[in-house]
Amino acid sequence: MQPLHNLYLSLGSNMGNRFEHLQNAVNALFEEVGSVEKISSVYETPAMGFDGDPFLNCGIWMQTDLKPLKVLKIILGIEKAMGRERNTSKTYTSRPIDIDIIFIDNLIVESKKLTVPHPEMQKRKFVLQPLAEVNPHLVHPVFEKNIIKVLAECEDSSKLQKQSKWLSNPMKDYNISQYNYIAIEGNIGAGKTSLATKIANDFNAKLILERFKDNPFLPKFYEDASRYAFPLEMSFLADRYQQLVDDITQFDLFKESVIADYDVNKSLIFAGITLPEEEYALYKKLFQVMHKDVPKPDRYIYLYQNTDRLLENIKKRGRKYEQSIEASYLQKLNAGYLEFIKNQHSENIKIIDISELDFLKKRADYLCILKEIIS
């Protein structure tokens, strides 16, 4: 996954329904750029540098995995779609929407297309006040001054009038926090770890990731399945149990959201495929004794991907010991998961077909999956 960047934007409008323009811009930024961490109050301010109607301004703090120039391209597209016509001269004019990039992390960018931090921000109270509100700990990477100090030293004498009406954060329409414990499951290469990590980052949830990398039997299993199946499944059984006990007991499931990239029942599903009948019977008894008191997820998501896509993903991520996995094994695992799901008779289980989706590269696909999870 790409690293997340903290993105700070200043939004303004002085044409038409100004508040509606700001809200539409925030919604579009959420849909195309990333998660909205915080939105400032809305302030009315006089037009600066030209004669025009007063502006409504706000600042927003976002997180995105997009690169700066990609963010800029999307912002320009949003402005254009909302009726903004940029003139070639450097004179200021009225506009339905204005979106300026102020900070991206502590980056200093100077290019023909983009300058960060915004070169005029220190002169504009309507930029500084909202950003100081969303994050008072911001530090200007060039001036090496806290945003509060930059605001205090600003010579702009214009009056800012705080509005009583607040913009709505579109994140609230994706209320993942209604579920205290979500398990993201799927076949090998389905993308469950990537999705669980992305959701946890966006919604400030606690993340539990399976510790498969530390299992010494896993590479050996793919070389000689019949010999190493039982020690592999037993080691996974013990480790998954210990991890869930250690991690879940740290959290208050009534107050915190937990996202895991596996459910304990995967142990039974895999063991049912890899172990002979007598070993599986013993394994099942041990599983039932160990996991009878482990909390169960109140939302179980199974990510379905077709076998060709799974093999493509496995090849792409390049784990050497996985390259010998055959299509027939993946098909057996999928059948095992679907059989388990069929026997649960629970409304909290949802199968989401992501065979044609790419939630890491296409934010629209990611938001589509979120809607499925909460529906």
TORMILO-313824 format. One line per 5 residues: their letters; for each residue x, y, z negated of N, C-alpha, C. Coordinates in pm, whole numbers, plus 50000, padded with zeros to 5 digits. Atoms other than C-alpha are relative to their C-alpha. Example, Ala and Ser with C-alpha at 12.3 -4.5 7.8 and 13.67 -1.06 7.14 Angstrom:
residues 2
as	50089,49881,50000,51230,49550,49220,50090,50120,50000; 49918,49881,50006,51367,49894,49286,49923,50109,49927
//
This chain:
residues 375
mqplh	50082,49880,50000,50000,50000,50000,50086,50125,50000; 49929,49872,49996,50105,50358,50068,49991,50068,49863; 50005,49929,50128,50195,50571,49763,49894,50110,50002; 50100,49895,50011,49932,50815,49637,50065,50135,49977; 49952,49864,50016,49991,51190,49663,49892,50085,49934
nlyls	50091,49902,50058,49835,51462,49451,49991,50120,50094; 50025,49898,49901,49681,51713,49688,49912,50108,49940; 50077,49887,50055,49559,52059,49583,49959,50092,50114; 50055,49921,49889,49333,52255,49817,49922,50119,49946; 50084,49884,50028,49170,52596,49815,49895,50011,50109
lgsnm	50110,49994,49906,48828,52623,49978,49928,50134,49987; 50073,49874,50003,48640,52939,50075,49898,50008,50112; 50102,49977,49897,48330,53049,50268,49936,50136,49977; 50072,49873,50014,48174,53389,50342,49897,50020,50111; 50103,49992,49897,47921,53306,50613,49888,49900,49972
gnrfe	50114,50091,50012,47572,53156,50601,49979,49956,49857; 50020,50057,50133,47489,52930,50309,50136,49959,49945; 49862,50019,50041,47828,52959,50143,50017,49877,49909; 49989,50112,50094,47767,52709,49862,49984,49867,50074; 50022,50122,49922,47634,52449,50106,50122,49968,50085
hlqna	49878,50024,49922,47941,52495,50326,50110,49940,49913; 49898,50056,50091,48169,52432,50027,49969,49854,49968; 50037,50138,50035,47975,52120,49929,50022,49906,50118; 49980,50085,49882,47980,51985,50285,50149,49976,50025; 49856,50016,49982,48355,52045,50301,50057,49900,49899
vnalf	49954,50094,50103,48414,51861,49972,49959,49857,50039; 50047,50132,49960,48202,51570,50098,50083,49944,50115; 49921,50046,49885,48393,51553,50427,50143,49965,49959; 49865,50029,50048,48729,51567,50249,50004,49866,49927; 50008,50129,50070,48622,51277,50026,49989,49885,50100
eevgs	50024,50108,49903,48507,51073,50326,50122,49974,50088; 49892,50016,49902,48820,51133,50533,50141,50006,49942; 49865,49978,50053,49111,51223,50304,50031,49912,49878; 49971,50078,50120,49084,51056,49962,49906,50030,49887; 50086,49984,50117,48939,51054,49614,50009,50143,49946
vekis	50007,49866,50058,48831,51378,49447,50015,49988,49849; 49973,50013,50142,48986,51398,49102,49924,50106,49919; 50065,49892,50075,48845,51735,48995,49969,50116,50093; 50041,49881,49924,48659,52036,49137,49986,50115,49900; 50008,49884,50089,48689,52382,48984,49860,50060,50003
svyet	50118,49916,49990,48410,52624,48911,50004,50072,50134; 50008,49920,49878,48290,52827,49208,50005,50148,49959; 49984,49858,50030,48395,53194,49207,49962,50083,50122; 50024,49905,49891,48263,53482,49413,50109,50107,49994; 49889,49905,49993,48542,53712,49529,49982,50089,50123
pamgf	50009,49914,49881,48564,54010,49766,50091,49950,50111; 49913,50033,49887,48704,53957,50115,50133,50071,49983; 49867,49942,50016,49079,54017,50115,50064,50017,50136; 49928,49974,49876,49261,54180,50403,49913,50041,50116; 50089,49956,49892,48953,54271,50607,49864,50036,49939
dgdpf	50135,49967,50045,48601,54411,50577,49907,49885,50033; 50090,50112,49979,48359,54127,50530,49921,49970,49876; 50080,50039,50115,48102,53971,50303,50086,49926,49899; 49921,50069,50102,48227,53828,49971,50004,49849,50023; 49979,50145,49987,48357,53472,49957,49951,49927,49876
lncgi	50002,50097,50109,48268,53178,49742,50125,49915,50015; 49875,50076,49998,48593,53002,49651,50001,49894,49892; 49978,50103,50103,48691,52688,49465,50133,49931,50029; 49881,50081,49981,48991,52463,49417,49965,49855,49972; 50022,50143,50029,48997,52083,49431,50133,49927,49993
wmqtd	49884,50090,50018,49245,51822,49321,49960,49865,50055; 50029,50128,49938,49253,51511,49536,50120,49907,49989; 49892,50096,49983,49457,51194,49568,49982,49933,50135; 50006,50057,49866,49543,51057,49909,50126,49919,50028; 49882,50074,49956,49774,50802,50068,50044,50043,50140
lkplk	49966,49949,49867,49790,51005,50390,50123,50090,49994; 49884,49912,49991,50099,51192,50505,49953,50144,50023; 50043,49859,49993,50092,51576,50495,49945,50044,50134; 50047,49954,49870,50058,51633,50869,49868,49933,50040; 50128,50067,49976,49778,51377,50888,49889,50070,49922
vlkii	50098,49925,50080,49597,51560,50607,49965,50131,50070; 50023,49873,49931,49641,51889,50794,49912,49980,50124; 50078,50028,49880,49502,51738,51114,49853,49975,49966; 50137,50029,50042,49194,51609,50933,49931,50128,49954; 50057,49874,50049,49138,51945,50760,49960,50091,50115
lgiek	50031,49917,49884,49154,52132,51090,49878,49947,50074; 50116,50062,49937,48903,51883,51232,49871,50028,49924; 50117,49970,50083,48666,51938,50939,49957,50145,50019; 50031,49858,49978,48690,52315,50978,49931,50023,50135; 50056,49983,49867,48619,52293,51349,49858,49945,50007
amgre	50133,50061,50000,48322,52060,51297,49898,50086,49926; 50090,49915,50077,48179,52310,51049,49988,50141,50058; 50020,49873,49931,48202,52600,51295,50110,50101,49985; 49888,49907,50016,48537,52753,51205,50072,50015,50134; 49924,49972,49879,48702,52916,51504,50126,50077,49961
rntsk	49873,49934,50036,49068,52994,51441,50047,50087,50117; 49949,49913,49895,49191,53296,51634,50153,49992,50005; 49854,50011,49981,49542,53310,51773,50075,50112,49930; 49936,49891,50074,49614,53645,51606,50002,49967,49852; 49988,50027,50144,49705,53658,51238,49907,50089,49917
tytsr	50096,49917,50073,49417,53892,51148,49896,49912,49932; 50098,50076,50075,49165,53776,50889,49859,50033,50051; 50139,49981,49957,48799,53727,50985,49909,49917,49910; 50098,50081,50073,48480,53593,50829,49998,49858,50056; 50001,50139,49956,48442,53216,50844,49907,49916,49911
pidid	50089,50086,50078,48195,52946,50738,50077,49912,49902; 49919,50082,50091,48476,52742,50583,50148,50026,50025; 49855,49984,49992,48843,52785,50508,50059,49900,49901; 49938,50102,50087,49050,52495,50369,50151,50015,50011; 49854,49981,50000,49412,52566,50271,50066,49895,49910
iifid	49918,50089,50082,49668,52315,50149,50092,50088,49915; 49918,49919,50091,49833,52469,49842,50121,49921,49950; 49892,50087,50048,50037,52185,49689,49978,49858,50051; 50002,50145,49983,50123,51826,49779,50109,49945,49910; 49903,50041,50103,50288,51672,49473,50089,50121,49969
nlive	49906,49887,50017,50601,51882,49419,50083,50018,50127; 49931,49992,49873,50692,51871,49788,50021,50145,50043; 49975,49872,49933,50850,52166,49968,50011,49969,50149; 50006,50030,49857,50758,52154,50336,50004,50132,50077; 49993,49883,49913,50859,52412,50596,50014,49953,50144
skklt	50000,50039,49860,50763,52338,50954,49911,50097,50078; 50083,49912,49918,50589,52508,51246,49852,49984,49968; 50142,50027,50022,50259,52343,51157,49957,50018,49855; 50041,50004,50141,50268,52335,50778,50109,50055,49909; 49911,49952,50105,50424,52524,50488,49936,49970,49865
vphpe	50047,50037,50134,50385,52384,50134,50114,50022,49902; 50125,49939,50044,50348,52534,49878,49955,50112,50094; 50053,49895,49915,50121,52782,50053,50075,50131,49973; 49911,49885,50021,50337,53092,50108,49932,50124,49941; 50070,49881,50050,50066,53344,50004,49927,49975,49869
mqkrk	50084,50037,50114,49917,53162,49705,50024,50089,49878; 49967,49922,50119,50099,53370,49440,49939,50141,50003; 50060,49867,49985,49927,53685,49575,49848,49996,49988; 50144,50015,49990,49574,53546,49556,49941,49940,49872; 50061,50046,50124,49386,53525,49231,49891,49896,50027
fvlqp	50107,50095,49968,49102,53340,49405,50053,49860,50031; 49935,50131,49985,49349,53058,49474,50053,49952,49865; 49933,50037,50125,49536,53060,49141,49903,49963,49888; 50093,50026,50110,49241,53077,48902,49934,49862,50011; 50060,50134,49990,49057,52768,49038,50101,49886,49981
laevn	49902,50107,50014,49378,52563,49059,50050,49987,49857; 49963,50005,50142,49477,52659,48705,49892,49929,49919; 50112,50065,50068,49134,52532,48604,50002,49848,50021; 50002,50145,49974,49163,52191,48773,50122,49930,49941; 49881,50061,50061,49518,52132,48646,50094,50109,49948
phlvh	49917,49892,50057,49680,52386,48410,50148,49963,49987; 49860,50043,50013,50001,52179,48407,50076,50006,50132; 49933,49989,49870,50079,52240,48773,50123,50092,49991; 49878,49918,49994,50429,52375,48838,50032,50029,50146; 49961,49960,49865,50522,52570,49150,50143,49952,50025
pvfek	49866,50060,49982,50819,52373,49292,50106,50097,50051; 49902,49900,49955,50983,52681,49447,50032,50099,49889; 49979,49901,50107,50931,52935,49168,50039,49935,49868; 49976,50076,50124,50966,52663,48901,49928,50066,49882; 50083,49939,50103,50686,52829,48708,49866,49928,49992
niikv	50133,50057,50020,50368,52691,48557,49895,50086,50069; 50105,49928,49928,50050,52785,48747,49936,50109,49914; 50056,49899,50091,49924,52974,48440,50087,50125,50001; 49906,49887,49998,50236,53192,48444,49993,50073,50133; 50012,49937,49869,50206,53251,48818,49873,50084,50006
laece	50125,49925,50005,49844,53359,48762,50015,50127,49918; 49982,49884,50088,49943,53592,48477,50082,50109,50068; 49913,49904,49933,50206,53758,48699,49943,50051,50132; 50059,49963,49872,49975,53791,49000,49952,50146,49997; 50035,49858,49994,49925,54154,49105,49864,50025,50065
dsskl	50133,49987,49940,49590,54089,49273,49902,50049,49893; 50091,49941,50099,49340,54313,49090,49853,49973,50030; 50139,50026,49963,49026,54175,49257,49928,49925,49888; 50081,50061,50105,48741,54060,49031,49943,49866,50049; 50058,50131,49970,48639,53695,49026,49876,49981,49913
qkqsk	50125,50020,50074,48279,53624,48930,49963,49852,50003; 50030,50143,50007,48223,53268,48809,49850,49977,50021; 50139,50033,49970,47903,53113,48943,49948,49895,49901; 50059,50095,50095,47663,52914,48725,49978,49863,50063; 50027,50126,49931,47612,52645,48989,50132,49929,50032
wlsnp	49880,50080,49978,47867,52364,49019,49987,49915,50126; 49996,50095,49889,47969,52164,49324,49995,49857,49945; 50012,50140,50041,47896,51793,49307,50117,49919,50053; 49892,50089,49957,48177,51538,49319,49939,49877,50066; 50058,50115,49930,48085,51276,49585,50040,49866,49941
mkdyn	49960,50125,50065,48267,51015,49375,49885,49942,49917; 50107,50047,50088,47956,50997,49155,49901,49910,50074; 50089,50086,49922,47767,50830,49440,50055,49858,50013; 49937,50132,49997,48006,50536,49408,50031,49959,49856; 49988,50015,50145,47944,50457,49044,50052,49861,49960
isqyn	49937,50128,50036,48187,50169,48993,49994,49978,49849; 49996,50012,50146,48187,50243,48619,49873,49942,49940; 50119,50068,50052,47837,50097,48589,50030,49854,49967; 49956,50137,50030,48023,49763,48582,50123,50008,49911; 49887,49997,50092,48256,49705,48290,50116,49912,50047
yiaie	49896,50096,49964,48442,49411,48441,49967,49946,50139; 50018,50043,49861,48473,49351,48817,50114,49907,50038; 49899,50092,49948,48654,49051,48963,49991,50001,50152; 49991,50004,49854,48766,49078,49327,50065,49868,50038; 49947,50130,49960,48809,48731,49473,50005,49987,50151
gniga	49988,50022,49857,48894,48592,49813,50105,49896,50029; 49903,50099,49956,49101,48347,50009,50141,50060,50001; 49862,49953,49990,49479,48372,50045,50009,50098,50118; 49986,49902,49894,49551,48690,50242,49876,50082,50028; 50125,49927,49975,49199,48833,50211,50012,50149,49969
gktsl	49983,49859,50035,49322,49161,50057,49947,50036,49864; 50061,49973,50130,49186,49123,49705,50089,50086,49910; 49909,49919,50083,49496,49267,49532,50002,50145,50047; 49998,49864,49945,49507,49567,49765,49872,50074,49966; 50128,49935,50029,49136,49639,49717,49986,50030,49852
atkia	50010,49979,50145,49145,49594,49338,50088,50117,49957; 49907,49891,50035,49446,49827,49313,49946,50135,50046; 50053,49875,49945,49284,50091,49534,49880,50049,49918; 50116,49962,50079,48958,50088,49337,50041,50049,49862; 49954,49962,50134,49137,50101,49002,50065,50138,50002
ndfna	49936,49868,49988,49345,50399,49118,49897,50110,50018; 50100,49897,49968,49044,50588,49253,49908,50031,49882; 50100,49982,50105,48820,50535,48951,50058,49987,49859; 49932,50000,50130,49078,50531,48672,49959,49880,49915; 50035,50124,50071,48994,50171,48580,50126,49926,49959
klile	49889,50085,50041,49218,49923,48402,50015,49889,50104; 49971,50096,49892,49386,49689,48652,50067,49876,49945; 49938,50128,50036,49461,49321,48598,50034,49927,50129; 49955,50069,49880,49669,49154,48870,50058,49864,49963; 49951,50135,50025,49743,48785,48889,50152,49996,50014
rfkdn	49853,50003,50002,50107,48703,48810,50053,49880,50079; 49961,50116,49920,50154,48453,49093,50147,50002,50037; 49860,49990,49956,50500,48585,49183,50096,49932,49904; 49912,50056,50101,50643,48449,48860,49988,49848,49989; 50023,50145,50012,50524,48090,48920,50106,49923,50078
pflpk	49891,50069,49931,50826,47869,48997,49953,49882,50085; 50049,50117,49926,50606,47586,49130,49937,50036,50134; 50074,49962,49880,50438,47789,49407,50078,49973,50129; 49925,50033,49877,50716,47773,49671,50016,49849,50018; 49982,50146,49992,50769,47403,49586,49871,49932,50046
fyeda	50129,50058,49961,50396,47332,49628,49982,50004,50151; 50018,49988,49856,50398,47459,49985,50096,49910,50078; 49907,50093,49937,50694,47232,50059,49955,49856,49982; 50042,50137,50031,50550,46918,49893,49877,50007,49910; 50124,49976,50074,50186,46962,49791,49964,49885,49906
sryaf	50041,50114,50083,50123,46610,49659,50083,49988,49873; 49911,50012,50115,50422,46622,49425,49979,50113,49899; 50001,49883,50089,50379,46971,49284,49861,50059,49974; 50135,49945,50019,50001,47022,49289,49961,50007,49853; 50045,50002,50140,49939,46917,48928,50079,50100,49913
plems	49928,49900,50080,50225,47117,48765,49968,50143,50042; 50036,49865,49954,50132,47415,48984,49867,50043,49939; 50132,49962,50050,49765,47410,48884,50000,50013,49848; 49993,49989,50146,49848,47351,48517,50069,50130,49958; 49930,49875,50035,50091,47643,48512,49912,50121,50028
fladr	50094,49892,49972,49834,47868,48679,49888,50004,49895; 50107,50007,50101,49567,47749,48434,50046,50069,49871; 49949,49944,50125,49783,47839,48134,50027,50150,50013; 49961,49860,49983,49909,48167,48278,49879,50091,50016; 50121,49918,49982,49568,48295,48392,49925,50016,49869
yqqlv	50068,49992,50129,49419,48210,48056,50072,50097,49907; 49924,49914,50090,49700,48380,47863,49993,50145,50043; 50004,49863,49951,49695,48685,48087,49866,50066,49969; 50132,49943,50026,49320,48736,48054,49979,50025,49851; 50013,49981,50145,49329,48686,47678,50080,50122,49957
dditq	49914,49888,50037,49620,48931,47647,49943,50133,50049; 50042,49873,49938,49477,49192,47884,49859,50041,49959; 50140,49965,50029,49103,49175,47822,49983,50044,49856; 50015,49964,50140,49143,49192,47445,50054,50140,49969; 49951,49864,50020,49327,49524,47487,49893,50104,50030
fdlfk	50097,49904,49950,49023,49684,47644,49867,49985,49928; 50137,50000,50050,48683,49779,47511,49908,49994,50122; 50078,50018,49879,48460,49635,47783,49867,50075,49998; 50120,49918,50005,48174,49850,47662,50031,50147,50032; 49961,49861,49978,48372,50172,47715,50092,50018,50120
esvia	49902,49989,49893,48629,50094,47986,49963,49907,50115; 50019,50084,49883,48606,49960,48340,50129,49922,50028; 49886,50087,49971,48834,49667,48422,49980,49940,50139; 50001,50060,49866,48917,49554,48777,50109,49894,50004; 49903,50109,49989,49087,49216,48827,50001,49948,50143
dydvn	49993,50055,49864,49211,49063,49152,49984,49849,50001; 50032,50143,50003,49105,48715,49043,49900,49974,49888; 50091,50049,50104,48850,48526,48838,50054,49865,49954; 49941,50124,50053,48945,48235,48612,49952,49876,50074; 50054,50118,49932,48722,47997,48810,50076,49964,50126
kslif	49920,50036,49884,48967,48012,49099,50088,49880,49968; 49919,50116,50039,49170,47761,48899,49927,49870,50035; 50079,50119,49968,48889,47506,48935,49986,49981,50150; 50020,50008,49855,48836,47589,49302,50126,49945,50067; 49875,50047,49941,49203,47541,49393,50031,49857,49957
agitl	49970,50135,50050,49244,47234,49172,49911,49896,50065; 50092,50093,49935,48938,47073,49330,50046,49960,50139; 49948,50028,49865,49117,47088,49666,50135,49930,49994; 49861,50048,50000,49476,47010,49567,50022,49873,49917; 49975,50111,50092,49436,46743,49294,49918,49875,50037
peeey	50079,50122,49985,49331,46377,49325,49893,49993,49890; 50121,50002,50083,49006,46282,49150,50030,49987,49851; 49973,50024,50143,49150,46152,48818,50070,50122,49937; 49930,49881,50052,49386,46448,48773,49904,50118,49990; 50095,49889,50003,49105,46689,48857,49905,49987,49882
alykk	50090,50021,50113,48879,46532,48593,50066,50045,49870; 49926,49956,50119,49146,46586,48327,50015,50152,50000; 49981,49855,49987,49215,46936,48456,49872,50075,49963; 50128,49933,50024,48846,47027,48441,49967,50004,49851; 50023,50003,50145,48820,46919,48076,50084,50106,49929
lfqvm	49913,49900,50061,49118,47134,47982,49952,50141,50032; 50050,49868,49958,48977,47428,48178,49880,50041,49914; 50122,49968,50074,48641,47411,48001,50028,50031,49854; 49964,49974,50140,48803,47399,47657,50066,50137,49988; 49922,49877,50008,49036,47690,47729,49918,50125,50030
hkdvp	50064,49880,49948,48794,47925,47903,49857,50022,49950; 50140,49985,50044,48469,47885,47712,49973,50137,49937; 50021,49871,50067,48525,48214,47525,50058,50118,50077; 49944,49890,49921,48691,48418,47801,49885,50081,50061; 50109,49918,49944,48470,48715,47906,49982,49977,50149
kpdry	50032,50019,49859,48295,48675,48240,49975,50135,50065; 50024,49872,49930,48287,48954,48500,49851,50025,50017; 50140,49969,49974,47959,49138,48534,49979,50042,50146; 50011,49986,49855,48034,49188,48906,50110,49915,50062; 49906,50093,49935,48198,48911,49112,49989,50025,50150
iylyq	49997,49968,49858,48301,49011,49465,50088,49898,50073; 49921,50092,49917,48410,48754,49722,50022,50065,50136; 49965,49940,49871,48593,48905,50020,50018,49888,50102; 49988,50101,49895,48533,48687,50324,50075,50056,50119; 49932,49970,49874,48776,48699,50614,50007,49873,50082
ntdrl	49990,50120,49919,48779,48462,50909,50143,49947,49997; 49872,50068,50016,49066,48214,50924,50111,50063,50083; 49898,49938,49916,49249,48380,51214,50054,50128,49937; 49959,49874,50064,49254,48712,51030,50084,49971,49875; 49922,50037,50118,49378,48542,50712,50143,49961,50039
lenik	49867,50043,49956,49666,48376,50898,50083,50119,50048; 49931,49878,49954,49751,48711,51058,50049,50082,49882; 49960,49924,50118,49756,48883,50718,50114,49932,49925; 49896,50076,50069,49968,48607,50564,50135,50017,50072; 49877,49983,49921,50221,48634,50847,50054,50141,49983
krgrk	49960,49860,50007,50224,49014,50821,50067,50033,49867; 49941,49964,50129,50300,49027,50448,50131,49927,49972; 49864,50053,49992,50595,48797,50503,50054,49922,49882; 49948,50086,50107,50613,48574,50196,50044,49868,50061; 49941,50114,49929,50842,48300,50314,49929,49869,49970
yeqsi	50059,50128,50039,50680,48019,50116,49856,49984,50049; 50138,50009,49951,50334,48104,50260,49991,49972,50150; 50007,50007,49854,50430,48079,50626,49961,49862,50052; 50038,50135,49956,50361,47705,50637,49853,49968,49971; 50142,50024,50031,49998,47743,50521,49924,49974,50130
easyl	50075,50038,49881,49766,47574,50769,49857,50050,49993; 50138,49952,49991,49425,47687,50888,49905,49909,49924; 50089,50096,50067,49265,47370,50749,49998,50020,49849; 49994,49974,50144,49382,47453,50396,49918,50124,49964; 50078,49878,50025,49234,47802,50416,49850,49973,50015
qklna	50141,50033,49980,48907,47658,50546,49945,49921,49881; 50043,50075,50119,48892,47416,50253,49981,50094,49880; 50013,49903,50109,48951,47702,50010,49873,50083,50015; 50121,49921,49977,48676,47907,50169,49875,49918,49966; 50113,50088,50031,48437,47611,50146,49986,49981,49849
gylef	50002,50015,50146,48536,47567,49780,49943,50122,49931; 50055,49876,50057,48464,47931,49699,49849,50010,50024; 50142,49988,49967,48129,47925,49879,49916,49899,49922; 50071,50100,50081,48028,47605,49698,49987,50046,49856; 50005,49946,50137,48118,47762,49364,49895,50111,49990
iknqh	50094,49887,50003,47921,48078,49447,49856,49950,50010; 50135,50054,49981,47619,47876,49562,49943,49942,49872; 50045,50067,50123,47603,47697,49227,49988,50093,49880; 50002,49909,50115,47619,48010,49010,49863,50059,49971; 50135,49945,50018,47262,48138,49065,50004,50133,49924
senik	49984,49872,50068,47370,48486,48963,49982,50115,50099; 50019,49882,49916,47264,48823,49102,50124,50090,49999; 49880,49916,50012,47604,48967,49004,50109,49960,50098; 49901,50046,49902,47784,48780,49282,49964,50055,50137; 50024,49946,49866,47823,48941,49623,50112,49957,50093
iidis	49904,50034,49895,47992,48815,49939,50005,50115,50100; 49984,49890,49905,48132,49091,50160,50091,49953,50113; 49923,50040,49882,48246,49004,50512,50085,50118,50046; 49910,49891,49961,48552,49219,50583,50085,49962,50121; 49922,50048,49885,48671,49031,50894,50026,50108,50103
eldfl	49986,49894,49901,48616,49339,51111,50036,50135,49937; 49970,49875,50071,48717,49597,50849,50150,50009,49968; 49862,49976,50044,49054,49752,50762,49996,50112,49896; 50024,49900,50104,49003,49926,50428,50127,50074,49959; 49876,49930,50033,49370,50022,50395,50029,50113,50100
kkrad	49971,49900,49898,49391,50216,50722,49879,50088,50033; 50121,49926,49964,49029,50328,50765,49918,50027,49874; 50071,49965,50124,48874,50515,50474,49851,49971,50011; 50142,50029,49981,48527,50471,50623,49970,49854,49966; 50017,50141,50033,48572,50093,50591,50007,49978,49849
ylcil	49986,50010,50145,48684,50131,50230,49872,50046,49930; 50123,49949,50061,48379,50342,50143,49882,49907,50028; 50103,50098,49968,48159,50087,50318,50003,49884,49901; 49985,50109,50098,48297,49816,50087,49954,50045,49861; 50045,49950,50130,48241,50035,49780,49847,50002,49991
keiis	50147,49998,49999,47877,50082,49880,49944,49860,49982; 50045,50140,50014,47841,49705,49912,50015,49952,49856; 49974,50044,50137,47992,49650,49567,49893,50049,49905; 50095,49942,50098,47748,49883,49390,49854,49981,50040; 50140,50013,49954,47438,49799,49596,49931,49878,49938
//
